[in-house]
Amino acid sequence: KVVGEFFGIKVNELKSKKKSKQIAIARQVAMYLSRYLTKMSYPHIGEKFGKDHSTVIHAENQIKKKIQADTELNNKIKTIINII
């Protein structure tokens, strides 16, 4: 919910099959934070997003790479963590 509000995207859009760049990044961030903050299993997170566990693994890996190269995204994720 917090990630959706931060990116201006409805929760149901995060769980949808929409693949626009804005929704995809927000979804990946939400999956990454679900794993980072809760240590839920990949299948459990995937189930919550209506995705396969491999999608969650991919999202986590993508965000890990992006936050190393993209200071702005890294700062956004830190801000979201502080909000949570």
C-alpha positions, 0 to 999 in steps of 0.5 A: 500500500505504501509503495503504491501511494508513494508512486501514485499507483493503486494497489490493484494495479500493482497486482495487475498484469499491466506492464507499463514502466511506472507500474513495473518499477513500483511492483518490483520495488514492492516485491523487493521490500516485501522480501527485504522487510519481512523475509516472506518466501518467494512463493508467498510474495508471488501469491500476494502479487498474483505472480510466480515465485520466479518473478519475485526473484527477478524483481529482487535481483533487478532492484538490487542492481538498480539501487547500486546504479541509480541514486534516485531510486535508492533514495526513494526506497530509503524514503519508503522504508522510513515511511513504513 
